[in-house]
């Protein structure tokens, strides 16, 4: 139960994700820098250690949505899908990610769709696992979404995709503020099919936005539904990719390479200081 939005920029990209979960599930933890396979990786996490989204020192982002349209499930002893992103998060190239995904204990993992963004290749890749075969799908470098829902996935995809297409017509389309507004949307109405999802037993429980430029990255994490006031836990983590990669090669602890920033002075300041640039791809008609 999630929505992922990808927006290319002329010097990088933006990616945002709503994490939708059962209200009874234990809350996730805010982003921290970790060190895996000689690479620094930034991600929020479940208390058990898994994650649903990550950004590494090679400017690569991974995000995962459950694939509810595939009804089959693992029978006993399932491995959490939270291990999929964690297991691939250190990959710097799509071919490397191929090998990491294929090496996972897939027969014990329920169906999923894994998205990887590789700016140096200008590649967006989706890996689909349906408990029978793993398929790599190469996507276009253009604005797009991935949507999942345990309530009625086709209907959720239809409603949220319509909201996305309308939002792309706005002059502010592609900015971080626009992304947050999109992911806080209750169009057509507040409920199970809106992008910011609400049901009696489940809801959007966090919002994560990633901005990747040539030399720097930012992860903005909002605990709680993005439609709620920002008094809830918010963490913004800014990173230098060159510093992270250098420390990844020579050290076992990259934490000194990070600078946690709160109260950033808005979209314009972020764009000017990082050169994230404009939309590099016109909105689809």
N, C-alpha and C positions, 0 to 999 in steps of 0.2 A: 504494500500500500504506500506508494511514493510517486512523486513527480520530479523529473529531472529536466532542466532546460539548459541548452547549450547555445551560446551566442559567440560567433567568431568576431575578433577585433583585428585591426590592421597590424598590431604588434603582439597579439596574443589571443586571449579568449576570456569569456566569462562563463561560469557554470553555476547553477543554483539547484538546490535540492530540498524538497519537503520530505521529511521522514514521517510517515503515518504509521501508527502502532496502536495496539490495544492499550487502553488506559490503565489496565492492571499491570502492564509490563514495567519493570524497573527502569527509571529514567537513565538516559545516556549521560556520558561524561564529556565535558568540553574538550576542544582540541589541545593536543600536546605534541611536541616533537619527539619522535622515536628514531631509533637507529636499527635498520634491518638490512642485512645483505650488503653492507658497506654503503648504504645510502640513507640520507636523512628523509624522514617522511612525517608529514603533519596530518593528523586525523583525530576526529572525535571518536569515542569508543563506547561499547557496551561494558558493563562491569566485568563481564567474563573475558574481555579482551578483543572481541571482534569489532568490526567497523562497517559502515555503509558508504563512506566516502573518504578519499585521501588525495593529497597533493605531495609530490616528491620533489627532490632537488633538481631533477631533469625537466621540470615544468610539466610533468605528466599528471593528469587527474584520472582517478578511477571512481566510479559510482555504480551501485548495484540496486536493481529493483527485483522484487519477487515476480515470478511469472505465473500468475493465478489462472491464466487461460489454459494452462496444462494441468489437468486434474490429477494426474498420477502423483503419488507421494512415496517417499522412502518408507519402507516397512521396518520400523524399529532401528534404534542406534543411529539416527540421523546426525550428521555434522552440521553445525550452525552455518547458515549462509554468510554470517558475519566474518567467517574465516576466508571467504573468497577474495574480498578486496584486500584484506591483510596479507594474504598469500601472494598476491600479484603486485602489491603496491610499490615494490622497489624497481619494477621494470622501467627502463628508460626508452625502450623502443617497442613497437607493436609485435615484432617477431619474437622478442624476448618474452613479452606478455603471453604470446601463444603457448610457449613452452611451460610457463608458470601455471596457466589455467589448466592445461592438459595434465599437469603433474598432480593436481588436486585429487583427493579421494572422491571423485564425482559420483560414483555409485551410491555414496552415502549422503549426498547433498541434494536437497529438493530443487525443483526447477527455478532458474534465475536468468536474468539478462544483465550482463556486465558491460558497462560502457567505459571505454578508455579514450582519452584525448591526448594526442601526440603532436604538439605544435611544430616541432622541428620537421616532422613528416607531413604536416598539414593533413593529419589523418584523424578521423573519428571511427572507432571500431566498436562493434557490438558482438559479444560472444553470447550465444544462446545455448542453454543446457536444458533438455526436456526429459532427462533420465534415460534417454536412448542414444542420443548423439550430441556432440558438441559442434556447433556451427559458428564460424566466423563470418560476420557481415560487415563489409566496408561501407561506411556511410559517407555522404557528401559533407564537405566543409561548409555548412550553412546552418542557419538557425533551425533548431529542431527540439523535440521533446520525446521523453520516454515516460509512460504512465502505467501504473499498476494499481489494482484495487481488488481486495478480497470480497467486495460486496457485489459488484457487477462490472467486471473489467471492461468489456466492450462499451458499455454505456458511459463509464467514467472517462474512457479515452475519447469518446465522441464529444462530450461536454467540455472537457478540459482543452482538447485540441481546438475547439471553436473559440474558446476564451483566448487561447494563445494567438490564433490567427488575427483576431480583432485587435489584440494588444500590439501586434507587430506593426499596425498601421499608425501608431502614435509617433509623434516626432521624437519622443524621448526613448524609443525602443532600443533596447540593448544596454542601457546604462544600469548601474547597480541599483539605483533608486527604482527604476522601472521594473527590474527583476523582483525586488522585494514587494512592490505593489502587485505584480502578477501572482506571486506565490502567496500573497495574503488575500487573493480574490475569493469572493463568495458567489461569483457568477456561475450559473444563473440564479442560485439561491444557496444560502448557507446549508450545507448538508453533505451527504456521502459522495456527491459528484463534483462539488466545487474543488478548485485547486487547493485551497486551504480547507481541508476536509474535517467534517464534524459528524460523528454518530454518537449514539448513546453509549457504545462500548469502545469506541476508538476515535482518534483524532490525529491531526498533524501535531506532532510532539516536539519538532525542532525544525529550524530552517538554517541551511548552510549555503553561503555564497562564496565562490572562489573567483578571484581576479588574477589573471596571469599576464604579465608584461614581459618584456625582453629580459630584464635583469631582476625583477622583483615579483613577489606574489603576496596575496592577501587572502586569508580565510576569515570570513565573518560568520560567527556562530550565534544563533538566537535560540536559547532553550525555551520551549513552549511554542504555541501556535503563532505564526507570524502576524496574524490579525490582532494579537493582544498587545497592550502597551509594552514598551521596551523596558519597563522596570524589571522585567524578568532577566535572568542571567544572560549577559551578552559578552562574548569574548571575540576580539579582533586580533589576529596574529599576523604580523608582517614578517616576511622573510626575504633574504637576499640569496638568490639561487647560486651565484658564484661562491659565496661563503659556505653555503651548505654542502656543495659538491666538494670543495676543497677540504672541509672538515670531515666529510664522509670518507675521503681517501686516507686521512692521516690520524683520525681519532675515533674513539669508540663512544664518545659522548658529544653530540652536536648541540646541546641545549644552549650553549653560550652564543650560538649563531642567531638566536631568535630575539626579536624585540616585540613584546606584547604591547599592543596599543589600544587604549580605550578612548572613547570620545573623539573619534576622528572628525575633522571639520567638513564632512560632506563629500558628495560625489565629485564635485569640481576639483577639490583639493587632491583627492586620490588620483584623478586622471592627470592633473598637472604634475604631481610629484613622481608618478610612475611612467607616464607616457603610454597608458593602456590604449589610447587612441580611439578612433571611431569605429563604427561597424564596418567591417571589411566586405560584408556581403549584403546586398540589398534584400529587403524583406520579400519573401515569396508572395506571389499574388494569390 
